[in-house]
Amino acid sequence: MKARITTKQLVQIALIAAIYAALTAVFMSVSFTALQLRVSEVMVFLAYFNPISVIGLTLGCFIANLLMSPTPLLDCIFGTLATLLSVGAIHLTSRVFKGSKVGMVVASIWPVVFNAVIIGTMLCVAGIVPMEEGSRVATMIATMGSVGFGEMIVVMVMGIPLTYVVMTRYKKVMNYLV
């Protein structure tokens, strides 16, 4: 049996991808640093409410990395992988927690962990963050911490409250996206 994507779902995917890429472009000056304050990551909670948004978020990340990253090949592979794993885990968490608010807090951990490990490692191994002999492990841990901290600011500090506001005040928007 084939799963079909409806026209509405296709529009949702395109809209989510476009907004993600546009937000990354607007905040480009902080989106590709070692701190990784990618404001577009506040959108990851869409995966908590709608599994189809996993595709839109992953596609939006790929497009942003392809068009704006100083290292497009690496970011298209590893950055997109980190986003896919993050939003996939967020969606699975929503199924375990049945869409509860507590589950959102638990789900917010995934992007922090996946981005810290994958992007932090990529930045060090690719030589984007210089590592001196004898301090490679410390540099890699510090870089992972920096990326994770930036992701924590965007997803946990900004994303959770913003999602609660949108859920309560803009139900029509949420109903369209979910």
Chimera marker file (.cmm) of the C-alpha trace (Angstrom):
<marker_set name="trace">
<marker id="1" x="0.000" y="0.000" z="0.000" r="1" g="1" b="0" radius="0.5"/>
<marker id="2" x="1.463" y="3.332" z="-1.027" r="1" g="1" b="0" radius="0.5"/>
<marker id="3" x="1.439" y="6.311" z="1.288" r="1" g="1" b="0" radius="0.5"/>
<marker id="4" x="0.404" y="9.429" z="-0.577" r="1" g="1" b="0" radius="0.5"/>
<marker id="5" x="1.173" y="12.992" z="0.288" r="1" g="1" b="0" radius="0.5"/>
<marker id="6" x="-1.862" y="15.200" z="-0.090" r="1" g="1" b="0" radius="0.5"/>
<marker id="7" x="-1.789" y="18.651" z="-1.645" r="1" g="1" b="0" radius="0.5"/>
<marker id="8" x="-2.270" y="20.191" z="1.799" r="1" g="1" b="0" radius="0.5"/>
<marker id="9" x="0.702" y="18.223" z="3.155" r="1" g="1" b="0" radius="0.5"/>
<marker id="10" x="2.845" y="19.234" z="0.183" r="1" g="1" b="0" radius="0.5"/>
<marker id="11" x="1.988" y="22.887" z="0.823" r="1" g="1" b="0" radius="0.5"/>
<marker id="12" x="2.799" y="22.434" z="4.529" r="1" g="1" b="0" radius="0.5"/>
<marker id="13" x="6.173" y="20.887" z="3.678" r="1" g="1" b="0" radius="0.5"/>
<marker id="14" x="7.014" y="23.716" z="1.263" r="1" g="1" b="0" radius="0.5"/>
<marker id="15" x="5.849" y="26.413" z="3.675" r="1" g="1" b="0" radius="0.5"/>
<marker id="16" x="7.816" y="24.982" z="6.601" r="1" g="1" b="0" radius="0.5"/>
<marker id="17" x="10.949" y="24.549" z="4.460" r="1" g="1" b="0" radius="0.5"/>
<marker id="18" x="10.672" y="28.100" z="3.111" r="1" g="1" b="0" radius="0.5"/>
<marker id="19" x="10.157" y="29.662" z="6.543" r="1" g="1" b="0" radius="0.5"/>
<marker id="20" x="13.061" y="27.664" z="8.009" r="1" g="1" b="0" radius="0.5"/>
<marker id="21" x="15.406" y="28.720" z="5.196" r="1" g="1" b="0" radius="0.5"/>
<marker id="22" x="14.208" y="32.359" z="5.350" r="1" g="1" b="0" radius="0.5"/>
<marker id="23" x="14.722" y="32.576" z="9.125" r="1" g="1" b="0" radius="0.5"/>
<marker id="24" x="18.195" y="31.122" z="8.698" r="1" g="1" b="0" radius="0.5"/>
<marker id="25" x="18.930" y="33.757" z="6.037" r="1" g="1" b="0" radius="0.5"/>
<marker id="26" x="17.641" y="36.638" z="8.163" r="1" g="1" b="0" radius="0.5"/>
<marker id="27" x="19.785" y="35.538" z="11.110" r="1" g="1" b="0" radius="0.5"/>
<marker id="28" x="22.679" y="34.262" z="8.976" r="1" g="1" b="0" radius="0.5"/>
<marker id="29" x="25.304" y="36.185" z="10.924" r="1" g="1" b="0" radius="0.5"/>
<marker id="30" x="24.725" y="33.947" z="13.970" r="1" g="1" b="0" radius="0.5"/>
<marker id="31" x="23.467" y="30.805" z="12.213" r="1" g="1" b="0" radius="0.5"/>
<marker id="32" x="26.819" y="29.450" z="11.091" r="1" g="1" b="0" radius="0.5"/>
<marker id="33" x="29.125" y="30.264" z="13.997" r="1" g="1" b="0" radius="0.5"/>
<marker id="34" x="30.584" y="27.913" z="16.611" r="1" g="1" b="0" radius="0.5"/>
<marker id="35" x="27.766" y="29.001" z="18.945" r="1" g="1" b="0" radius="0.5"/>
<marker id="36" x="25.168" y="28.042" z="16.281" r="1" g="1" b="0" radius="0.5"/>
<marker id="37" x="22.342" y="30.365" z="17.269" r="1" g="1" b="0" radius="0.5"/>
<marker id="38" x="20.148" y="29.224" z="14.408" r="1" g="1" b="0" radius="0.5"/>
<marker id="39" x="16.861" y="30.963" z="15.212" r="1" g="1" b="0" radius="0.5"/>
<marker id="40" x="15.027" y="28.814" z="12.656" r="1" g="1" b="0" radius="0.5"/>
<marker id="41" x="15.480" y="25.892" z="15.058" r="1" g="1" b="0" radius="0.5"/>
<marker id="42" x="12.557" y="27.218" z="17.130" r="1" g="1" b="0" radius="0.5"/>
<marker id="43" x="10.459" y="25.510" z="14.464" r="1" g="1" b="0" radius="0.5"/>
<marker id="44" x="11.567" y="21.991" z="15.471" r="1" g="1" b="0" radius="0.5"/>
<marker id="45" x="8.531" y="21.691" z="17.744" r="1" g="1" b="0" radius="0.5"/>
<marker id="46" x="6.325" y="21.472" z="14.661" r="1" g="1" b="0" radius="0.5"/>
<marker id="47" x="7.507" y="17.843" z="14.516" r="1" g="1" b="0" radius="0.5"/>
<marker id="48" x="5.955" y="17.349" z="17.943" r="1" g="1" b="0" radius="0.5"/>
<marker id="49" x="2.521" y="18.059" z="16.508" r="1" g="1" b="0" radius="0.5"/>
<marker id="50" x="2.730" y="16.948" z="12.891" r="1" g="1" b="0" radius="0.5"/>
<marker id="51" x="4.946" y="14.174" z="11.481" r="1" g="1" b="0" radius="0.5"/>
<marker id="52" x="4.830" y="15.692" z="7.984" r="1" g="1" b="0" radius="0.5"/>
<marker id="53" x="6.797" y="18.676" z="9.298" r="1" g="1" b="0" radius="0.5"/>
<marker id="54" x="9.817" y="16.372" z="9.737" r="1" g="1" b="0" radius="0.5"/>
<marker id="55" x="10.165" y="16.494" z="5.943" r="1" g="1" b="0" radius="0.5"/>
<marker id="56" x="9.702" y="20.283" z="5.760" r="1" g="1" b="0" radius="0.5"/>
<marker id="57" x="12.196" y="21.000" z="8.539" r="1" g="1" b="0" radius="0.5"/>
<marker id="58" x="14.792" y="18.640" z="7.067" r="1" g="1" b="0" radius="0.5"/>
<marker id="59" x="14.325" y="20.126" z="3.599" r="1" g="1" b="0" radius="0.5"/>
<marker id="60" x="14.497" y="23.677" z="4.973" r="1" g="1" b="0" radius="0.5"/>
<marker id="61" x="17.733" y="22.867" z="6.773" r="1" g="1" b="0" radius="0.5"/>
<marker id="62" x="19.199" y="21.348" z="3.602" r="1" g="1" b="0" radius="0.5"/>
<marker id="63" x="18.239" y="24.409" z="1.535" r="1" g="1" b="0" radius="0.5"/>
<marker id="64" x="19.641" y="26.828" z="4.142" r="1" g="1" b="0" radius="0.5"/>
<marker id="65" x="22.893" y="24.875" z="4.351" r="1" g="1" b="0" radius="0.5"/>
<marker id="66" x="23.205" y="24.599" z="0.587" r="1" g="1" b="0" radius="0.5"/>
<marker id="67" x="22.620" y="28.295" z="-0.073" r="1" g="1" b="0" radius="0.5"/>
<marker id="68" x="24.151" y="29.997" z="2.965" r="1" g="1" b="0" radius="0.5"/>
<marker id="69" x="26.722" y="27.818" z="4.692" r="1" g="1" b="0" radius="0.5"/>
<marker id="70" x="30.412" y="28.649" z="4.396" r="1" g="1" b="0" radius="0.5"/>
<marker id="71" x="30.914" y="24.859" z="4.123" r="1" g="1" b="0" radius="0.5"/>
<marker id="72" x="27.871" y="23.757" z="2.118" r="1" g="1" b="0" radius="0.5"/>
<marker id="73" x="28.916" y="20.164" z="1.411" r="1" g="1" b="0" radius="0.5"/>
<marker id="74" x="29.648" y="19.346" z="5.044" r="1" g="1" b="0" radius="0.5"/>
<marker id="75" x="26.601" y="21.202" z="6.367" r="1" g="1" b="0" radius="0.5"/>
<marker id="76" x="24.290" y="19.654" z="3.773" r="1" g="1" b="0" radius="0.5"/>
<marker id="77" x="25.382" y="16.203" z="4.903" r="1" g="1" b="0" radius="0.5"/>
<marker id="78" x="25.985" y="16.541" z="8.636" r="1" g="1" b="0" radius="0.5"/>
<marker id="79" x="23.764" y="19.523" z="9.471" r="1" g="1" b="0" radius="0.5"/>
<marker id="80" x="20.822" y="18.024" z="7.624" r="1" g="1" b="0" radius="0.5"/>
<marker id="81" x="21.473" y="14.669" z="9.317" r="1" g="1" b="0" radius="0.5"/>
<marker id="82" x="21.467" y="16.351" z="12.735" r="1" g="1" b="0" radius="0.5"/>
<marker id="83" x="18.161" y="18.052" z="11.935" r="1" g="1" b="0" radius="0.5"/>
<marker id="84" x="16.587" y="14.868" z="10.585" r="1" g="1" b="0" radius="0.5"/>
<marker id="85" x="17.594" y="12.901" z="13.691" r="1" g="1" b="0" radius="0.5"/>
<marker id="86" x="16.447" y="15.732" z="15.981" r="1" g="1" b="0" radius="0.5"/>
<marker id="87" x="13.017" y="16.227" z="14.486" r="1" g="1" b="0" radius="0.5"/>
<marker id="88" x="12.506" y="12.489" z="14.057" r="1" g="1" b="0" radius="0.5"/>
<marker id="89" x="13.276" y="11.977" z="17.746" r="1" g="1" b="0" radius="0.5"/>
<marker id="90" x="10.985" y="14.885" z="18.643" r="1" g="1" b="0" radius="0.5"/>
<marker id="91" x="8.136" y="13.238" z="16.757" r="1" g="1" b="0" radius="0.5"/>
<marker id="92" x="8.781" y="9.870" z="18.431" r="1" g="1" b="0" radius="0.5"/>
<marker id="93" x="8.868" y="11.601" z="21.822" r="1" g="1" b="0" radius="0.5"/>
<marker id="94" x="5.455" y="13.137" z="21.113" r="1" g="1" b="0" radius="0.5"/>
<marker id="95" x="4.065" y="9.659" z="20.522" r="1" g="1" b="0" radius="0.5"/>
<marker id="96" x="5.461" y="8.397" z="23.830" r="1" g="1" b="0" radius="0.5"/>
<marker id="97" x="4.223" y="11.431" z="25.779" r="1" g="1" b="0" radius="0.5"/>
<marker id="98" x="0.936" y="11.687" z="23.847" r="1" g="1" b="0" radius="0.5"/>
<marker id="99" x="1.523" y="15.343" z="22.934" r="1" g="1" b="0" radius="0.5"/>
<marker id="100" x="1.800" y="16.596" z="26.538" r="1" g="1" b="0" radius="0.5"/>
<marker id="101" x="3.602" y="19.777" z="27.548" r="1" g="1" b="0" radius="0.5"/>
<marker id="102" x="6.025" y="17.745" z="29.694" r="1" g="1" b="0" radius="0.5"/>
<marker id="103" x="6.849" y="15.755" z="26.580" r="1" g="1" b="0" radius="0.5"/>
<marker id="104" x="7.805" y="18.982" z="24.792" r="1" g="1" b="0" radius="0.5"/>
<marker id="105" x="10.418" y="19.673" z="27.443" r="1" g="1" b="0" radius="0.5"/>
<marker id="106" x="11.783" y="16.149" z="27.047" r="1" g="1" b="0" radius="0.5"/>
<marker id="107" x="11.686" y="16.492" z="23.248" r="1" g="1" b="0" radius="0.5"/>
<marker id="108" x="13.694" y="19.720" z="23.437" r="1" g="1" b="0" radius="0.5"/>
<marker id="109" x="16.714" y="17.725" z="24.584" r="1" g="1" b="0" radius="0.5"/>
<marker id="110" x="17.116" y="15.915" z="21.247" r="1" g="1" b="0" radius="0.5"/>
<marker id="111" x="18.161" y="18.879" z="19.063" r="1" g="1" b="0" radius="0.5"/>
<marker id="112" x="20.627" y="19.993" z="21.722" r="1" g="1" b="0" radius="0.5"/>
<marker id="113" x="22.282" y="16.575" z="21.928" r="1" g="1" b="0" radius="0.5"/>
<marker id="114" x="22.274" y="15.700" z="18.222" r="1" g="1" b="0" radius="0.5"/>
<marker id="115" x="23.529" y="19.108" z="17.102" r="1" g="1" b="0" radius="0.5"/>
<marker id="116" x="26.170" y="19.302" z="19.834" r="1" g="1" b="0" radius="0.5"/>
<marker id="117" x="27.633" y="15.912" z="18.945" r="1" g="1" b="0" radius="0.5"/>
<marker id="118" x="27.263" y="15.938" z="15.152" r="1" g="1" b="0" radius="0.5"/>
<marker id="119" x="27.964" y="19.612" z="14.384" r="1" g="1" b="0" radius="0.5"/>
<marker id="120" x="30.564" y="19.967" z="17.135" r="1" g="1" b="0" radius="0.5"/>
<marker id="121" x="32.461" y="16.966" z="15.796" r="1" g="1" b="0" radius="0.5"/>
<marker id="122" x="32.110" y="18.151" z="12.193" r="1" g="1" b="0" radius="0.5"/>
<marker id="123" x="33.497" y="21.609" z="13.017" r="1" g="1" b="0" radius="0.5"/>
<marker id="124" x="36.552" y="20.076" z="14.674" r="1" g="1" b="0" radius="0.5"/>
<marker id="125" x="37.270" y="17.215" z="12.270" r="1" g="1" b="0" radius="0.5"/>
<marker id="126" x="36.858" y="19.471" z="9.219" r="1" g="1" b="0" radius="0.5"/>
<marker id="127" x="39.322" y="21.957" z="10.697" r="1" g="1" b="0" radius="0.5"/>
<marker id="128" x="36.780" y="24.765" z="10.898" r="1" g="1" b="0" radius="0.5"/>
<marker id="129" x="37.627" y="25.020" z="14.593" r="1" g="1" b="0" radius="0.5"/>
<marker id="130" x="41.415" y="24.749" z="14.818" r="1" g="1" b="0" radius="0.5"/>
<marker id="131" x="42.695" y="22.020" z="17.135" r="1" g="1" b="0" radius="0.5"/>
<marker id="132" x="46.203" y="22.150" z="18.497" r="1" g="1" b="0" radius="0.5"/>
<marker id="133" x="48.225" y="19.044" z="19.268" r="1" g="1" b="0" radius="0.5"/>
<marker id="134" x="47.624" y="17.936" z="22.843" r="1" g="1" b="0" radius="0.5"/>
<marker id="135" x="44.308" y="19.736" z="23.235" r="1" g="1" b="0" radius="0.5"/>
<marker id="136" x="42.203" y="18.002" z="20.580" r="1" g="1" b="0" radius="0.5"/>
<marker id="137" x="39.817" y="16.331" z="23.006" r="1" g="1" b="0" radius="0.5"/>
<marker id="138" x="39.379" y="19.515" z="25.045" r="1" g="1" b="0" radius="0.5"/>
<marker id="139" x="38.740" y="21.544" z="21.878" r="1" g="1" b="0" radius="0.5"/>
<marker id="140" x="36.197" y="19.018" z="20.608" r="1" g="1" b="0" radius="0.5"/>
<marker id="141" x="34.354" y="18.952" z="23.954" r="1" g="1" b="0" radius="0.5"/>
<marker id="142" x="34.366" y="22.758" z="24.110" r="1" g="1" b="0" radius="0.5"/>
<marker id="143" x="33.044" y="23.001" z="20.553" r="1" g="1" b="0" radius="0.5"/>
<marker id="144" x="30.302" y="20.467" z="21.262" r="1" g="1" b="0" radius="0.5"/>
<marker id="145" x="29.436" y="22.445" z="24.391" r="1" g="1" b="0" radius="0.5"/>
<marker id="146" x="29.301" y="25.684" z="22.440" r="1" g="1" b="0" radius="0.5"/>
<marker id="147" x="27.042" y="24.250" z="19.731" r="1" g="1" b="0" radius="0.5"/>
<marker id="148" x="24.857" y="22.560" z="22.349" r="1" g="1" b="0" radius="0.5"/>
<marker id="149" x="24.589" y="25.772" z="24.358" r="1" g="1" b="0" radius="0.5"/>
<marker id="150" x="23.488" y="27.751" z="21.298" r="1" g="1" b="0" radius="0.5"/>
<marker id="151" x="20.922" y="25.091" z="20.457" r="1" g="1" b="0" radius="0.5"/>
<marker id="152" x="19.700" y="25.071" z="24.055" r="1" g="1" b="0" radius="0.5"/>
<marker id="153" x="19.153" y="28.838" z="23.955" r="1" g="1" b="0" radius="0.5"/>
<marker id="154" x="17.157" y="28.648" z="20.743" r="1" g="1" b="0" radius="0.5"/>
<marker id="155" x="15.166" y="25.461" z="21.367" r="1" g="1" b="0" radius="0.5"/>
<marker id="156" x="14.639" y="25.434" z="25.129" r="1" g="1" b="0" radius="0.5"/>
<marker id="157" x="14.765" y="29.090" z="26.137" r="1" g="1" b="0" radius="0.5"/>
<marker id="158" x="13.095" y="30.570" z="23.043" r="1" g="1" b="0" radius="0.5"/>
<marker id="159" x="11.317" y="27.637" z="21.398" r="1" g="1" b="0" radius="0.5"/>
<marker id="160" x="9.312" y="26.165" z="24.264" r="1" g="1" b="0" radius="0.5"/>
<marker id="161" x="7.726" y="29.475" z="25.382" r="1" g="1" b="0" radius="0.5"/>
<marker id="162" x="7.086" y="30.526" z="21.766" r="1" g="1" b="0" radius="0.5"/>
<marker id="163" x="5.407" y="27.193" z="21.044" r="1" g="1" b="0" radius="0.5"/>
<marker id="164" x="3.186" y="27.533" z="24.127" r="1" g="1" b="0" radius="0.5"/>
<marker id="165" x="2.146" y="31.041" z="23.021" r="1" g="1" b="0" radius="0.5"/>
<marker id="166" x="1.370" y="29.887" z="19.482" r="1" g="1" b="0" radius="0.5"/>
<marker id="167" x="-0.544" y="26.867" z="20.820" r="1" g="1" b="0" radius="0.5"/>
<marker id="168" x="-2.752" y="29.004" z="23.020" r="1" g="1" b="0" radius="0.5"/>
<marker id="169" x="-3.164" y="32.275" z="21.112" r="1" g="1" b="0" radius="0.5"/>
<marker id="170" x="-2.936" y="31.245" z="17.478" r="1" g="1" b="0" radius="0.5"/>
<marker id="171" x="-4.930" y="28.040" z="17.326" r="1" g="1" b="0" radius="0.5"/>
<marker id="172" x="-5.971" y="28.648" z="13.698" r="1" g="1" b="0" radius="0.5"/>
<marker id="173" x="-2.332" y="28.722" z="12.609" r="1" g="1" b="0" radius="0.5"/>
<marker id="174" x="-1.600" y="25.547" z="14.585" r="1" g="1" b="0" radius="0.5"/>
<marker id="175" x="-4.677" y="23.842" z="13.121" r="1" g="1" b="0" radius="0.5"/>
<marker id="176" x="-3.400" y="24.570" z="9.615" r="1" g="1" b="0" radius="0.5"/>
<marker id="177" x="0.111" y="23.341" z="10.348" r="1" g="1" b="0" radius="0.5"/>
<marker id="178" x="-1.037" y="20.215" z="12.148" r="1" g="1" b="0" radius="0.5"/>
<link id1="1" id2="2" r="1" g="1" b="0" radius="0.2"/>
<link id1="2" id2="3" r="1" g="1" b="0" radius="0.2"/>
<link id1="3" id2="4" r="1" g="1" b="0" radius="0.2"/>
<link id1="4" id2="5" r="1" g="1" b="0" radius="0.2"/>
<link id1="5" id2="6" r="1" g="1" b="0" radius="0.2"/>
<link id1="6" id2="7" r="1" g="1" b="0" radius="0.2"/>
<link id1="7" id2="8" r="1" g="1" b="0" radius="0.2"/>
<link id1="8" id2="9" r="1" g="1" b="0" radius="0.2"/>
<link id1="9" id2="10" r="1" g="1" b="0" radius="0.2"/>
<link id1="10" id2="11" r="1" g="1" b="0" radius="0.2"/>
<link id1="11" id2="12" r="1" g="1" b="0" radius="0.2"/>
<link id1="12" id2="13" r="1" g="1" b="0" radius="0.2"/>
<link id1="13" id2="14" r="1" g="1" b="0" radius="0.2"/>
<link id1="14" id2="15" r="1" g="1" b="0" radius="0.2"/>
<link id1="15" id2="16" r="1" g="1" b="0" radius="0.2"/>
<link id1="16" id2="17" r="1" g="1" b="0" radius="0.2"/>
<link id1="17" id2="18" r="1" g="1" b="0" radius="0.2"/>
<link id1="18" id2="19" r="1" g="1" b="0" radius="0.2"/>
<link id1="19" id2="20" r="1" g="1" b="0" radius="0.2"/>
<link id1="20" id2="21" r="1" g="1" b="0" radius="0.2"/>
<link id1="21" id2="22" r="1" g="1" b="0" radius="0.2"/>
<link id1="22" id2="23" r="1" g="1" b="0" radius="0.2"/>
<link id1="23" id2="24" r="1" g="1" b="0" radius="0.2"/>
<link id1="24" id2="25" r="1" g="1" b="0" radius="0.2"/>
<link id1="25" id2="26" r="1" g="1" b="0" radius="0.2"/>
<link id1="26" id2="27" r="1" g="1" b="0" radius="0.2"/>
<link id1="27" id2="28" r="1" g="1" b="0" radius="0.2"/>
<link id1="28" id2="29" r="1" g="1" b="0" radius="0.2"/>
<link id1="29" id2="30" r="1" g="1" b="0" radius="0.2"/>
<link id1="30" id2="31" r="1" g="1" b="0" radius="0.2"/>
<link id1="31" id2="32" r="1" g="1" b="0" radius="0.2"/>
<link id1="32" id2="33" r="1" g="1" b="0" radius="0.2"/>
<link id1="33" id2="34" r="1" g="1" b="0" radius="0.2"/>
<link id1="34" id2="35" r="1" g="1" b="0" radius="0.2"/>
<link id1="35" id2="36" r="1" g="1" b="0" radius="0.2"/>
<link id1="36" id2="37" r="1" g="1" b="0" radius="0.2"/>
<link id1="37" id2="38" r="1" g="1" b="0" radius="0.2"/>
<link id1="38" id2="39" r="1" g="1" b="0" radius="0.2"/>
<link id1="39" id2="40" r="1" g="1" b="0" radius="0.2"/>
<link id1="40" id2="41" r="1" g="1" b="0" radius="0.2"/>
<link id1="41" id2="42" r="1" g="1" b="0" radius="0.2"/>
<link id1="42" id2="43" r="1" g="1" b="0" radius="0.2"/>
<link id1="43" id2="44" r="1" g="1" b="0" radius="0.2"/>
<link id1="44" id2="45" r="1" g="1" b="0" radius="0.2"/>
<link id1="45" id2="46" r="1" g="1" b="0" radius="0.2"/>
<link id1="46" id2="47" r="1" g="1" b="0" radius="0.2"/>
<link id1="47" id2="48" r="1" g="1" b="0" radius="0.2"/>
<link id1="48" id2="49" r="1" g="1" b="0" radius="0.2"/>
<link id1="49" id2="50" r="1" g="1" b="0" radius="0.2"/>
<link id1="50" id2="51" r="1" g="1" b="0" radius="0.2"/>
<link id1="51" id2="52" r="1" g="1" b="0" radius="0.2"/>
<link id1="52" id2="53" r="1" g="1" b="0" radius="0.2"/>
<link id1="53" id2="54" r="1" g="1" b="0" radius="0.2"/>
<link id1="54" id2="55" r="1" g="1" b="0" radius="0.2"/>
<link id1="55" id2="56" r="1" g="1" b="0" radius="0.2"/>
<link id1="56" id2="57" r="1" g="1" b="0" radius="0.2"/>
<link id1="57" id2="58" r="1" g="1" b="0" radius="0.2"/>
<link id1="58" id2="59" r="1" g="1" b="0" radius="0.2"/>
<link id1="59" id2="60" r="1" g="1" b="0" radius="0.2"/>
<link id1="60" id2="61" r="1" g="1" b="0" radius="0.2"/>
<link id1="61" id2="62" r="1" g="1" b="0" radius="0.2"/>
<link id1="62" id2="63" r="1" g="1" b="0" radius="0.2"/>
<link id1="63" id2="64" r="1" g="1" b="0" radius="0.2"/>
<link id1="64" id2="65" r="1" g="1" b="0" radius="0.2"/>
<link id1="65" id2="66" r="1" g="1" b="0" radius="0.2"/>
<link id1="66" id2="67" r="1" g="1" b="0" radius="0.2"/>
<link id1="67" id2="68" r="1" g="1" b="0" radius="0.2"/>
<link id1="68" id2="69" r="1" g="1" b="0" radius="0.2"/>
<link id1="69" id2="70" r="1" g="1" b="0" radius="0.2"/>
<link id1="70" id2="71" r="1" g="1" b="0" radius="0.2"/>
<link id1="71" id2="72" r="1" g="1" b="0" radius="0.2"/>
<link id1="72" id2="73" r="1" g="1" b="0" radius="0.2"/>
<link id1="73" id2="74" r="1" g="1" b="0" radius="0.2"/>
<link id1="74" id2="75" r="1" g="1" b="0" radius="0.2"/>
<link id1="75" id2="76" r="1" g="1" b="0" radius="0.2"/>
<link id1="76" id2="77" r="1" g="1" b="0" radius="0.2"/>
<link id1="77" id2="78" r="1" g="1" b="0" radius="0.2"/>
<link id1="78" id2="79" r="1" g="1" b="0" radius="0.2"/>
<link id1="79" id2="80" r="1" g="1" b="0" radius="0.2"/>
<link id1="80" id2="81" r="1" g="1" b="0" radius="0.2"/>
<link id1="81" id2="82" r="1" g="1" b="0" radius="0.2"/>
<link id1="82" id2="83" r="1" g="1" b="0" radius="0.2"/>
<link id1="83" id2="84" r="1" g="1" b="0" radius="0.2"/>
<link id1="84" id2="85" r="1" g="1" b="0" radius="0.2"/>
<link id1="85" id2="86" r="1" g="1" b="0" radius="0.2"/>
<link id1="86" id2="87" r="1" g="1" b="0" radius="0.2"/>
<link id1="87" id2="88" r="1" g="1" b="0" radius="0.2"/>
<link id1="88" id2="89" r="1" g="1" b="0" radius="0.2"/>
<link id1="89" id2="90" r="1" g="1" b="0" radius="0.2"/>
<link id1="90" id2="91" r="1" g="1" b="0" radius="0.2"/>
<link id1="91" id2="92" r="1" g="1" b="0" radius="0.2"/>
<link id1="92" id2="93" r="1" g="1" b="0" radius="0.2"/>
<link id1="93" id2="94" r="1" g="1" b="0" radius="0.2"/>
<link id1="94" id2="95" r="1" g="1" b="0" radius="0.2"/>
<link id1="95" id2="96" r="1" g="1" b="0" radius="0.2"/>
<link id1="96" id2="97" r="1" g="1" b="0" radius="0.2"/>
<link id1="97" id2="98" r="1" g="1" b="0" radius="0.2"/>
<link id1="98" id2="99" r="1" g="1" b="0" radius="0.2"/>
<link id1="99" id2="100" r="1" g="1" b="0" radius="0.2"/>
<link id1="100" id2="101" r="1" g="1" b="0" radius="0.2"/>
<link id1="101" id2="102" r="1" g="1" b="0" radius="0.2"/>
<link id1="102" id2="103" r="1" g="1" b="0" radius="0.2"/>
<link id1="103" id2="104" r="1" g="1" b="0" radius="0.2"/>
<link id1="104" id2="105" r="1" g="1" b="0" radius="0.2"/>
<link id1="105" id2="106" r="1" g="1" b="0" radius="0.2"/>
<link id1="106" id2="107" r="1" g="1" b="0" radius="0.2"/>
<link id1="107" id2="108" r="1" g="1" b="0" radius="0.2"/>
<link id1="108" id2="109" r="1" g="1" b="0" radius="0.2"/>
<link id1="109" id2="110" r="1" g="1" b="0" radius="0.2"/>
<link id1="110" id2="111" r="1" g="1" b="0" radius="0.2"/>
<link id1="111" id2="112" r="1" g="1" b="0" radius="0.2"/>
<link id1="112" id2="113" r="1" g="1" b="0" radius="0.2"/>
<link id1="113" id2="114" r="1" g="1" b="0" radius="0.2"/>
<link id1="114" id2="115" r="1" g="1" b="0" radius="0.2"/>
<link id1="115" id2="116" r="1" g="1" b="0" radius="0.2"/>
<link id1="116" id2="117" r="1" g="1" b="0" radius="0.2"/>
<link id1="117" id2="118" r="1" g="1" b="0" radius="0.2"/>
<link id1="118" id2="119" r="1" g="1" b="0" radius="0.2"/>
<link id1="119" id2="120" r="1" g="1" b="0" radius="0.2"/>
<link id1="120" id2="121" r="1" g="1" b="0" radius="0.2"/>
<link id1="121" id2="122" r="1" g="1" b="0" radius="0.2"/>
<link id1="122" id2="123" r="1" g="1" b="0" radius="0.2"/>
<link id1="123" id2="124" r="1" g="1" b="0" radius="0.2"/>
<link id1="124" id2="125" r="1" g="1" b="0" radius="0.2"/>
<link id1="125" id2="126" r="1" g="1" b="0" radius="0.2"/>
<link id1="126" id2="127" r="1" g="1" b="0" radius="0.2"/>
<link id1="127" id2="128" r="1" g="1" b="0" radius="0.2"/>
<link id1="128" id2="129" r="1" g="1" b="0" radius="0.2"/>
<link id1="129" id2="130" r="1" g="1" b="0" radius="0.2"/>
<link id1="130" id2="131" r="1" g="1" b="0" radius="0.2"/>
<link id1="131" id2="132" r="1" g="1" b="0" radius="0.2"/>
<link id1="132" id2="133" r="1" g="1" b="0" radius="0.2"/>
<link id1="133" id2="134" r="1" g="1" b="0" radius="0.2"/>
<link id1="134" id2="135" r="1" g="1" b="0" radius="0.2"/>
<link id1="135" id2="136" r="1" g="1" b="0" radius="0.2"/>
<link id1="136" id2="137" r="1" g="1" b="0" radius="0.2"/>
<link id1="137" id2="138" r="1" g="1" b="0" radius="0.2"/>
<link id1="138" id2="139" r="1" g="1" b="0" radius="0.2"/>
<link id1="139" id2="140" r="1" g="1" b="0" radius="0.2"/>
<link id1="140" id2="141" r="1" g="1" b="0" radius="0.2"/>
<link id1="141" id2="142" r="1" g="1" b="0" radius="0.2"/>
<link id1="142" id2="143" r="1" g="1" b="0" radius="0.2"/>
<link id1="143" id2="144" r="1" g="1" b="0" radius="0.2"/>
<link id1="144" id2="145" r="1" g="1" b="0" radius="0.2"/>
<link id1="145" id2="146" r="1" g="1" b="0" radius="0.2"/>
<link id1="146" id2="147" r="1" g="1" b="0" radius="0.2"/>
<link id1="147" id2="148" r="1" g="1" b="0" radius="0.2"/>
<link id1="148" id2="149" r="1" g="1" b="0" radius="0.2"/>
<link id1="149" id2="150" r="1" g="1" b="0" radius="0.2"/>
<link id1="150" id2="151" r="1" g="1" b="0" radius="0.2"/>
<link id1="151" id2="152" r="1" g="1" b="0" radius="0.2"/>
<link id1="152" id2="153" r="1" g="1" b="0" radius="0.2"/>
<link id1="153" id2="154" r="1" g="1" b="0" radius="0.2"/>
<link id1="154" id2="155" r="1" g="1" b="0" radius="0.2"/>
<link id1="155" id2="156" r="1" g="1" b="0" radius="0.2"/>
<link id1="156" id2="157" r="1" g="1" b="0" radius="0.2"/>
<link id1="157" id2="158" r="1" g="1" b="0" radius="0.2"/>
<link id1="158" id2="159" r="1" g="1" b="0" radius="0.2"/>
<link id1="159" id2="160" r="1" g="1" b="0" radius="0.2"/>
<link id1="160" id2="161" r="1" g="1" b="0" radius="0.2"/>
<link id1="161" id2="162" r="1" g="1" b="0" radius="0.2"/>
<link id1="162" id2="163" r="1" g="1" b="0" radius="0.2"/>
<link id1="163" id2="164" r="1" g="1" b="0" radius="0.2"/>
<link id1="164" id2="165" r="1" g="1" b="0" radius="0.2"/>
<link id1="165" id2="166" r="1" g="1" b="0" radius="0.2"/>
<link id1="166" id2="167" r="1" g="1" b="0" radius="0.2"/>
<link id1="167" id2="168" r="1" g="1" b="0" radius="0.2"/>
<link id1="168" id2="169" r="1" g="1" b="0" radius="0.2"/>
<link id1="169" id2="170" r="1" g="1" b="0" radius="0.2"/>
<link id1="170" id2="171" r="1" g="1" b="0" radius="0.2"/>
<link id1="171" id2="172" r="1" g="1" b="0" radius="0.2"/>
<link id1="172" id2="173" r="1" g="1" b="0" radius="0.2"/>
<link id1="173" id2="174" r="1" g="1" b="0" radius="0.2"/>
<link id1="174" id2="175" r="1" g="1" b="0" radius="0.2"/>
<link id1="175" id2="176" r="1" g="1" b="0" radius="0.2"/>
<link id1="176" id2="177" r="1" g="1" b="0" radius="0.2"/>
<link id1="177" id2="178" r="1" g="1" b="0" radius="0.2"/>
</marker_set>
